[in-house]
Amino acid sequence: MKNSIIDSHFVDDICRIINEGQAGASKAVVSVAITTYWNIGKRIVEEEQCGAMRAQYGKRIVSELAEKLKTLYGAGYGKRNLAYYRRFYLVFPNYEILHTCVQNLSWSHIRLLIHIENEEERQWYLTETISGTWSVRTLERNIASQYYGRRLLVQRTDQSSAKTKEDVRKSPENFIKNPLIADFLQFHQNSRYTETQLEQALIDNLQQFILELGKGYDIYAVRRGT
C-alpha cells in the first residue's frame, strides 16, 4: 500500500467545501422552484381576470392548462399542483414580502401554510415555523392539533384569571353581586364574604366549571394541575 501524500485535514476541508456547495445548490434550487410556482400562480390569476366570462373561465382554465402542461412537463404540473400555485399567489400576492417570509421554507411548508384560511393564524404559524425551524412534520402536527387556537385560549384564560383576582382583591362584595358569579360559587348575592373565603370558593368550584365549559377548555385545568 502506497503511503498517502495528503493528510486527513486536507481531505476533510475538501469534503466540507463539497458539502457546502451541495447544500447551497439545493437551497438555490428550492428558491428557484418556489419563485417558479409563484409566477405560474400569478399568471393563472391574471388570465382568469382577463376572461370575458370570468366565472366559467376560471373553472376551466386550470383543468385545460394542466392537460397541456402534463404532456410537456409531466405529472408535476397537473391540476392539483396548478391549483396550489394559484392559491400560493393569492395568499402571497406581494413578491417582496413573499421572498422575505418564505426564503427559508420548503414548498411542503408553504403548501401547508396557504391552506390556513385565517390570515392572523397563518402569519403566526409562518413566524413560528421560521423562528423555531419547524420541520414539515412538526408544522403539520401543530396545525392539525390546533396549536394556535389552544395557545390563544390559554392566554385569554390567564388574562381572565388575572382580572378576576384583581376584582376580588379590590372588592369581594362587588364581585359577588354579579348573578352569574354568585350562582357559580353558590353564594347569596347580598351576603358579605372575606377575600379568603371568596378565593377558596373559586378554587373549590374551578375544576367543575371548566369541565362544564366542554372540550377545549380542559387545557387550562391540565396547565394548572387541577
C-alpha positions in Angstrom: 0.0 0.0 0.0 1.4 3.3 -1.0 1.9 6.0 1.6 -0.5 8.9 1.2 1.0 12.3 0.4 -2.1 14.1 1.7 -3.2 14.4 5.3 -6.7 13.9 6.7 -7.2 17.6 7.4 -6.8 18.4 3.7 -9.4 15.7 2.8 -11.8 17.0 5.4 -11.5 20.5 4.0 -12.3 19.3 0.5 -15.3 17.3 1.8 -16.5 20.4 3.7 -16.3 22.5 0.5 -18.3 19.9 -1.5 -20.9 19.5 1.2 -21.4 23.3 1.5 -21.6 23.6 -2.3 -24.3 20.8 -2.4 -26.3 22.4 0.3 -26.1 25.8 -1.4 -27.1 24.3 -4.7 -30.1 22.5 -3.1 -31.2 25.8 -1.4 -30.9 27.6 -4.7 -33.0 25.0 -6.5 -35.7 25.3 -3.8 -35.7 29.1 -4.1 -36.0 29.0 -7.9 -38.7 26.4 -7.7 -40.8 28.4 -5.3 -40.4 31.5 -7.5 -41.5 29.5 -10.5 -44.6 28.2 -8.7 -45.5 31.8 -7.6 -45.1 33.1 -11.1 -47.3 30.3 -12.5 -50.0 31.2 -10.0 -49.7 34.9 -10.8 -50.1 34.2 -14.5 -53.1 31.9 -13.9 -54.9 34.6 -11.8 -54.1 37.3 -14.4 -55.5 35.1 -17.2 -58.7 34.5 -15.1 -59.2 38.2 -14.6 -58.9 38.9 -18.3 -61.5 36.3 -19.3 -64.7 37.6 -20.9 -66.8 35.3 -18.8 -64.7 35.2 -15.7 -66.7 32.7 -13.6 -66.9 30.0 -16.2 -63.4 30.7 -17.5 -61.9 30.4 -14.1 -63.4 26.9 -13.5 -62.0 25.6 -16.8 -58.6 27.3 -17.1 -56.7 25.2 -14.5 -58.1 21.9 -15.9 -57.3 22.7 -19.5 -53.9 24.1 -18.7 -53.0 21.1 -16.7 -53.7 18.8 -19.6 -51.4 20.7 -21.8 -48.6 21.1 -19.3 -48.6 17.4 -18.3 -47.9 16.5 -21.8 -44.9 18.8 -21.9 -43.5 18.6 -18.4 -45.0 15.6 -16.7 -47.4 15.0 -13.8 -45.8 17.7 -11.6 -47.9 20.2 -13.4 -51.2 18.5 -13.1 -54.5 20.1 -12.0 -53.9 19.7 -8.3 -50.5 21.4 -8.3 -51.6 24.2 -10.5 -54.4 24.9 -8.0 -51.7 25.0 -5.3 -49.7 27.5 -7.3 -52.8 29.7 -7.9 -53.6 29.7 -4.2 -50.0 30.4 -3.4 -50.1 33.6 -5.4 -53.5 34.7 -3.9 -52.2 34.2 -0.4 -48.9 36.0 -1.0 -49.5 38.5 -3.9 -46.6 40.7 -2.9 -43.4 39.1 -4.2 -41.1 41.2 -2.0 -43.0 40.2 1.2 -43.1 36.6 -0.1 -39.3 36.5 -0.7 -38.7 37.8 2.8 -41.1 35.5 4.6 -40.6 32.1 2.9 -37.0 32.1 1.8 -36.0 29.6 4.4 -39.1 27.3 3.9 -39.6 24.4 1.6 -42.5 24.0 -0.8 -44.0 21.5 1.6 -44.1 24.1 4.4 -45.7 26.6 2.1 -48.3 24.2 0.9 -49.5 23.7 4.5 -49.5 27.4 5.3 -51.5 28.5 2.3 -54.5 26.3 3.3 -54.9 28.2 6.6 -57.8 30.5 6.0 -57.4 32.9 8.9 -54.6 35.4 8.0 -53.5 36.1 11.6 -53.3 32.4 12.3 -51.4 31.7 9.1 -48.9 34.5 9.9 -48.4 33.1 13.4 -47.6 29.7 12.1 -45.3 31.2 9.4 -43.4 33.2 12.1 -43.2 30.2 14.5 -42.0 27.9 11.7 -39.2 30.2 10.7 -38.1 31.2 14.2 -38.4 27.6 15.6 -37.0 25.9 12.4 -40.0 23.6 12.5 -39.9 20.6 10.2 -42.8 19.9 7.8 -44.0 17.2 10.1 -43.9 19.5 13.2 -45.8 22.2 11.3 -48.4 19.7 10.1 -48.9 18.3 13.6 -49.3 21.7 15.2 -51.8 22.8 12.6 -53.8 19.5 13.0 -53.8 19.8 16.8 -54.9 23.5 16.6 -51.9 24.6 18.4 -52.6 28.3 17.6 -56.1 28.2 19.0 -55.0 26.4 22.1 -52.4 29.0 22.9 -54.9 31.8 22.4 -57.3 30.0 24.8 -54.6 29.7 27.5 -53.6 33.4 27.1 -57.3 34.5 27.3 -57.8 32.3 30.3 -54.7 33.7 32.0 -55.9 37.3 31.4 -59.4 36.5 32.7 -57.9 34.8 35.8 -55.7 37.9 36.5 -58.6 40.2 36.1 -60.8 38.1 38.4 -58.1 38.1 41.0 -57.7 41.9 40.8 -61.5 42.3 41.1 -61.6 40.0 44.1 -58.7 41.9 45.8 -60.3 45.3 45.2 -63.9 44.4 46.3 -65.0 40.9 47.1 -68.5 42.2 47.8 -68.9 43.9 44.4 -67.5 40.8 42.6 -70.2 38.7 44.2 -73.0 41.0 43.0 -72.7 39.5 39.6 -75.5 37.0 39.5 -73.5 34.6 37.3 -70.6 34.6 39.7 -72.8 34.2 42.7 -74.6 31.3 41.2 -71.3 29.6 40.1 -69.9 30.0 43.7 -73.2 29.1 45.3 -73.1 32.3 47.3 -76.0 34.6 48.3 -75.6 37.8 46.4 -76.4 40.1 49.3 -74.1 38.4 51.8 -70.7 39.6 52.8 -67.6 37.4 52.4 -63.9 37.9 53.1 -61.3 37.8 50.3 -60.0 34.5 51.7 -63.5 32.9 51.6 -64.1 34.1 48.1 -60.7 32.8 46.8 -61.3 29.4 48.4 -64.8 29.2 46.7 -63.2 30.0 43.4 -60.7 27.2 43.9 -63.3 24.7 45.0 -65.5 25.3 42.0 -63.0 26.0 39.3 -62.4 22.4 38.1 -66.1 21.7 37.8 -66.7 25.0 36.0 -64.0 24.2 33.4 -65.4 20.7 32.8 -68.9 22.2 32.2 -67.4 24.5 29.5 -66.7 21.5 27.4 -64.0 20.3 25.1 -61.2 22.8 24.5 -61.2 24.3 28.0 -59.6 21.3 29.7 -56.1 22.5 28.7 -56.5 25.2 31.4 -57.2 22.5 34.0 -54.2 20.5 32.8 -51.9 23.5 32.9 -53.0 24.5 36.4 -52.6 20.9 37.6 -56.2 20.5 38.7 
